[in-house]
Amino acid sequence: MQYVDVEIQSKHQIKGSVFLGFLVPYALFESTLEKLKKEHHKARHIVYAYRHLEQGSLQEALHEDREPKNSARGLLDILRRGDLIESAIIVVRYFGGVLLGVGGLMKAYSQSLQLCLQNASPKPFEPTQSVRQWVSYPVLEVLSARARKHGVLLKKQSLDKKGAWVYLQASPELLEKVLGD
């Protein structure tokens, strides 16, 4: 799996219709969508697709904004084929006066995402897990050293006379290395 960590834009025109593509990290999806709706309020259609992990479950969406059914389906298909996750594509369409038909729209919307991907440098995606546990001070020293060695986030949350509650966050494999033994 991989994801994009910056916004990438594309622009192309087909038979008078202008297509503006915005490939964004999922964390920026809602704010980018709202911004684009305001900036491009005269656009005829704003379609989008995304793939996002929510509590360990893959969430996918496709919104075709009054376009014919399946006309933007290619967006979700390309995200899947590229194994992109935590990523969203938004395409703004300004109608140019010529009907493109479902096939023409499928090609046009897909081209918006493909143009964005040509300029993208997706990064490998590793799902993370969080663990909170109480440890004694001697164990905390060892755990802190292991966390530093493996690049695991460790935060001390609360301390008492005998130990501390700690919060660890990393991929499941790294957590196992740090917490093992």
C-alpha positions as CSV (number, residue, x, y, z in Angstrom):
1,M,0.0,0.0,0.0
2,Q,1.1,3.6,-0.6
3,Y,-0.2,7.1,-0.1
4,V,0.4,10.7,-1.3
5,D,1.6,13.2,1.2
6,V,1.2,16.4,-0.8
7,E,-1.4,17.9,-3.1
8,I,-0.9,17.3,-6.8
9,Q,-2.9,19.1,-9.5
10,S,-3.7,18.4,-13.2
11,K,-5.6,20.2,-15.9
12,H,-6.8,19.1,-19.3
13,Q,-9.5,19.9,-21.8
14,I,-11.8,17.6,-23.9
15,K,-14.3,19.0,-26.4
16,G,-14.5,22.3,-24.5
17,S,-14.9,20.8,-21.0
18,V,-12.1,21.7,-18.6
19,F,-11.1,19.1,-16.0
20,L,-9.1,20.1,-12.9
21,G,-7.7,17.3,-10.9
22,F,-6.6,17.4,-7.2
23,L,-4.9,14.4,-5.7
24,V,-4.6,15.0,-2.0
25,P,-3.8,13.2,1.3
26,Y,-7.0,12.0,2.8
27,A,-6.3,14.2,5.9
28,L,-6.8,17.2,3.6
29,F,-9.8,15.8,1.7
30,E,-12.7,17.6,3.4
31,S,-11.0,21.0,3.7
32,T,-9.8,20.8,0.0
33,L,-13.3,19.8,-1.1
34,E,-14.9,22.8,0.7
35,K,-12.3,25.2,-0.7
36,L,-12.8,23.9,-4.2
37,K,-16.6,24.2,-3.9
38,K,-16.2,27.9,-3.0
39,E,-13.5,28.7,-5.6
40,H,-15.2,26.8,-8.4
41,H,-18.9,27.6,-7.6
42,K,-19.6,28.0,-11.3
43,A,-18.3,24.5,-12.2
44,R,-20.9,22.1,-13.4
45,H,-19.7,19.0,-11.5
46,I,-17.2,18.2,-8.7
47,V,-16.6,14.5,-8.4
48,Y,-14.4,12.6,-6.0
49,A,-13.2,9.3,-4.8
50,Y,-11.1,8.2,-1.9
51,R,-9.7,5.2,0.0
52,H,-9.2,5.6,3.8
53,L,-8.5,3.4,6.8
54,E,-10.9,4.0,9.7
55,Q,-10.3,2.0,12.8
56,G,-8.6,-0.8,10.8
57,S,-11.4,-1.0,8.2
58,L,-11.0,0.2,4.6
59,Q,-13.5,2.9,3.6
60,E,-14.0,3.8,0.0
61,A,-16.2,6.4,-1.6
62,L,-17.2,7.6,-5.1
63,H,-19.3,10.7,-5.6
64,E,-20.4,11.5,-9.2
65,D,-22.2,14.8,-8.5
66,R,-25.1,14.3,-10.9
67,E,-23.0,12.9,-13.7
68,P,-24.3,9.7,-15.4
69,K,-23.9,6.5,-13.3
70,N,-20.4,5.0,-13.4
71,S,-18.9,8.0,-15.4
72,A,-16.3,8.6,-12.6
73,R,-15.9,5.0,-11.6
74,G,-12.4,4.9,-13.1
75,L,-11.2,7.2,-10.3
76,L,-11.8,4.6,-7.7
77,D,-10.5,1.8,-9.9
78,I,-7.2,3.6,-10.5
79,L,-6.8,4.3,-6.7
80,R,-7.3,0.5,-6.2
81,R,-5.0,-0.6,-8.9
82,G,-2.3,1.8,-7.7
83,D,-2.8,0.4,-4.2
84,L,-3.3,4.0,-2.9
85,I,-4.7,4.4,0.5
86,E,-5.2,7.5,2.7
87,S,-5.5,9.4,-0.6
88,A,-8.4,11.2,-2.4
89,I,-8.9,12.6,-5.9
90,I,-11.3,15.5,-6.5
91,V,-12.0,16.5,-10.1
92,V,-13.7,19.8,-11.0
93,R,-15.5,19.9,-14.4
94,Y,-16.5,23.0,-16.3
95,F,-18.9,21.9,-19.0
96,G,-17.9,23.0,-22.4
97,G,-21.2,22.6,-24.2
98,V,-20.6,19.2,-25.8
99,L,-22.0,16.0,-24.2
100,L,-19.2,13.5,-23.8
101,G,-21.3,10.4,-23.0
102,V,-20.5,8.0,-20.2
103,G,-17.5,6.5,-22.0
104,G,-16.0,10.0,-22.8
105,L,-16.6,11.0,-19.2
106,M,-14.9,7.9,-17.9
107,K,-11.8,8.6,-20.0
108,A,-11.8,12.3,-19.0
109,Y,-12.1,11.8,-15.3
110,S,-9.6,8.9,-15.3
111,Q,-7.1,11.1,-17.3
112,S,-7.3,13.7,-14.5
113,L,-6.1,11.2,-12.0
114,Q,-3.5,9.7,-14.3
115,L,-2.0,13.1,-15.0
116,C,-1.8,13.7,-11.2
117,L,-0.1,10.3,-10.7
118,Q,2.5,11.2,-13.3
119,N,3.8,13.9,-11.0
120,A,3.3,12.0,-7.8
121,S,5.8,10.2,-5.6
122,P,3.7,7.9,-3.5
123,K,5.2,6.8,-0.2
124,P,4.9,3.3,1.4
125,F,2.0,3.1,3.8
126,E,2.3,1.2,7.1
127,P,-0.8,1.0,9.3
128,T,0.0,1.9,12.9
129,Q,-1.4,0.6,16.1
130,S,-1.5,2.3,19.5
131,V,-0.8,0.6,22.8
132,R,-1.2,2.1,26.3
133,Q,0.2,0.2,29.3
134,W,1.7,0.6,32.8
135,V,5.4,-0.2,33.2
136,S,7.7,-0.1,36.2
137,Y,10.7,2.3,36.1
138,P,13.3,-0.4,35.4
139,V,11.2,-1.7,32.5
140,L,10.6,1.9,31.3
141,E,14.3,2.4,30.8
142,V,14.6,-0.7,28.7
143,L,11.4,0.1,26.8
144,S,12.5,3.6,26.1
145,A,15.8,2.4,24.7
146,R,14.1,-0.2,22.4
147,A,11.6,2.4,21.2
148,R,14.4,4.8,20.2
149,K,16.3,2.0,18.5
150,H,13.3,1.0,16.4
151,G,11.8,4.5,15.8
152,V,8.7,3.9,17.8
153,L,6.8,6.8,19.3
154,L,6.8,6.5,23.2
155,K,5.1,9.1,25.4
156,K,5.0,9.0,29.1
157,Q,1.4,9.8,30.2
158,S,1.4,9.7,33.9
159,L,3.9,8.8,36.6
160,D,3.6,7.4,40.1
161,K,6.0,6.1,42.7
162,K,6.5,2.7,41.1
163,G,6.2,3.3,37.3
164,A,4.4,5.1,34.5
165,W,1.6,4.8,32.0
166,V,3.1,5.0,28.5
167,Y,1.6,5.3,25.1
168,L,3.4,3.6,22.1
169,Q,2.5,4.0,18.5
170,A,4.1,2.2,15.5
171,S,3.4,-0.6,13.0
172,P,2.4,-3.9,14.5
173,E,5.8,-5.4,13.6
174,L,7.8,-2.7,15.4
175,L,5.5,-2.7,18.4
176,E,6.2,-6.5,18.7
177,K,9.9,-5.9,18.6
178,V,9.7,-3.2,21.3
179,L,7.3,-5.0,23.6
180,G,8.6,-8.5,23.1
181,D,10.5,-10.4,25.8
